[in-house]
Amino acid sequence: MTVKTGAEYLASLRDDREVWLHGERIADVTAAPGLARGAQTMAGFIDRQHQEDGQALLTYSEGGERHPMSFLLPRTPEDVRRRGAAYYEWARWSNGMFGRTPDYKNASVMAFAGAAEFLNEGRDGRGADFAANMRNYYEEARRNDLVLTHTLVNPQYNAERAKQGLSSPEVALQTVRETDAGVVVNGARLLATLGPLANDIEVFPSTLLKAAEENKPYAIAFTIPINTPGIRLICRDSYDHGKSTFDAPLSSRFEEMDAVVIFDNVLVPWERLFMHKDPLLCNRAFAETNAVVHMMHQVACGKLAKAEFIVGLLCAMARASGKDKDMNVKGQIAEAMWTAETVRALLFAAEQQPERDQWGLHIPQRRPLDTSRNLFPRLYPKLIETIHMLGSSSLMATPCAADFSGDIATDVQRYFELTNLGSQDRVALFRLAQDVAVSGFGNRQVLYERFFFGPQNVMASIYYDLYNKDEMMDRVTELLHRT
Ligand SMILES: Cc1cc2nc3c(=O)[nH]c(=O)nc-3n(C[C@H](O)[C@H](O)[C@H](O)COP(=O)(O)OP(=O)(O)OC[C@H]3O[C@@H](n4cnc5c(N)ncnc54)[C@H](O)[C@@H]3O)c2cc1C
């Protein structure tokens, strides 16, 4: 197998995984209310890679086989742009509302495989070849077109210890013993978006660990199938309440689900281990392999698709009521347009001059992408606020599909009309707006944008540290000393 079909993807999820939702163990995630339609949406996306127009954009050929574009090792600047075009296409299908498409984690697996030698800095007494493990995993993920999720963060337990870069043994994922077959891990990790609908989990460290002896059990990186004995996924409430696509245009389609992952004495085979007991190496991993840059690239493409969609929605809302003639309304929407255009410009800047990195791969420019990943979590809530301000009570004047054929059909046809839009189209539009900005689904999107890439203060602090400040400070010094 190289590029999966949607049907093969759905079949791969029927593997006796342990997923808990709404107080029950789910027998089959592809059939369970609250999860099934998200799985079907993902299957539909996967099938697009086989369509004639999709294939050239979304896949590449190597060794006589086709693979998803996100696995392409970018050997040239053009490869970076091909990867970007594929990311954008994936995101456009959901308009960025299904954030965790497989290309996100594929970008990380590709980058770690390309920079695999880095991992052998952490070779331990056993002589484990972590680089070979990573390259083999890349081949396996690519060959089987695996859908991955990831869990990077330990649950909160003791904020004081976290502040000192120490883990909390009560809850944090840790190695508890080693056997001939591998290491046994125990504990919990947050938060696997798409977890119930993924094949494997990438368990990597992202928290900044102090290089202390007591932190060694927490310094671990591996991938493992979701259906491994001892792995248990505990889902939040589903936002897919079984409504029609008219009534819930987004939550009926794009419920990607988030889950806390419990590891109950899970055996991780040695050949799936990529880092072990080396906290400092773990801290350097995403940056020095440039995995973070490739992931930021996928994210920026998705955010562009999402911002464009919100601009389209705001314009449609304003036109429907005739508010689009009002200078203040135009000004509000123009601010949303600036968000979309800022992301577009940053993406363009990043893709125009890719650099060759120390691993021989081409990477987009980090700074524009890092600017985008720091700005978007702050700008997305503002986009939603603009929907609130323009939509106001129209976001609540939203009878459901059944009302258009029931006893009150005459009322809803008459009283829900707008100057430029018939009643049913108006209700459809504003039901979409409320799913973006008011529903549980929409509010989870805001939380996602605020946090999924990490705490904002940590990302901003990294940005500050990497910024080339000296030249600018020199100019200040020069002016102060100018005679
Ligand atoms: C919808 C959603 C999806 C997610 N999906 C994934 C996923 O797929 N995989 C994954 O690994 N993670 C995922 N995450 C988790 C995400 O990585 C974390 O939420 C993020 O790193 C923040 O960590 P935390 O939630 O533990 O919050 P905290 O670390 O508790 O931070 C909460 C707030 O407190 C502030 N804060 C924390 N420490 C300090 C301090 N010392 N001083 C001052 N302020 C502080 C932070 O800035 C932040 O605003 C997801 C999160 C959300 C909300």
The ligand as a Gaussian input file, in Angstrom:
#p B3LYP/6-31G(d) Opt

LIG

0 1
 C       -8.106000      22.006000      21.511000
 C       -6.705000      21.614000      21.865000
 C       -6.064000      20.633000      21.127000
 C       -4.787000      20.222000      21.467000
 N       -4.190000      19.227000      20.742000
 C       -2.991000      18.751000      21.117000
 C       -2.379000      17.650000      20.446000
 O       -2.909000      17.107000      19.485000
 N       -1.205000      17.179000      20.917000
 C       -0.593000      17.729000      21.999000
 O        0.475000      17.255000      22.371000
 N       -1.131000      18.779000      22.640000
 C       -2.311000      19.284000      22.235000
 N       -2.875000      20.320000      22.926000
 C       -2.237000      20.738000      24.177000
 C       -1.389000      21.961000      24.028000
 O       -0.123000      21.602000      23.576000
 C       -1.349000      22.609000      25.422000
 O       -2.653000      23.063000      25.712000
 C       -0.399000      23.757000      25.490000
 O        0.919000      23.326000      25.335000
 C       -0.506000      24.440000      26.869000
 O       -0.274000      23.527000      27.884000
 P       -1.348000      23.294000      29.012000
 O       -2.680000      23.051000      28.360000
 O       -0.850000      22.274000      29.950000
 O       -1.514000      24.692000      29.690000
 P       -0.605000      25.429000      30.848000
 O        0.805000      25.044000      30.628000
 O       -1.274000      25.086000      32.102000
 O       -0.861000      26.834000      30.451000
 C       -2.123000      27.463000      30.689000
 C       -1.900000      28.945000      30.759000
 O       -1.082000      29.266000      31.853000
 C        0.015000      30.034000      31.408000
 N        1.187000      29.640000      32.181000
 C        1.685000      28.409000      32.322000
 N        2.786000      28.432000      33.092000
 C        2.974000      29.702000      33.443000
 C        3.931000      30.367000      34.219000
 N        4.938000      29.732000      34.795000
 N        3.833000      31.700000      34.358000
 C        2.821000      32.369000      33.761000
 N        1.872000      31.798000      33.009000
 C        1.945000      30.482000      32.849000
 C        0.196000      29.690000      29.937000
 O        0.773000      30.744000      29.194000
 C       -1.227000      29.487000      29.500000
 O       -1.835000      30.672000      29.098000
 C       -4.136000      20.795000      22.577000
 C       -4.766000      21.788000      23.311000
 C       -6.028000      22.201000      22.975000
 C       -6.693000      23.258000      23.804000

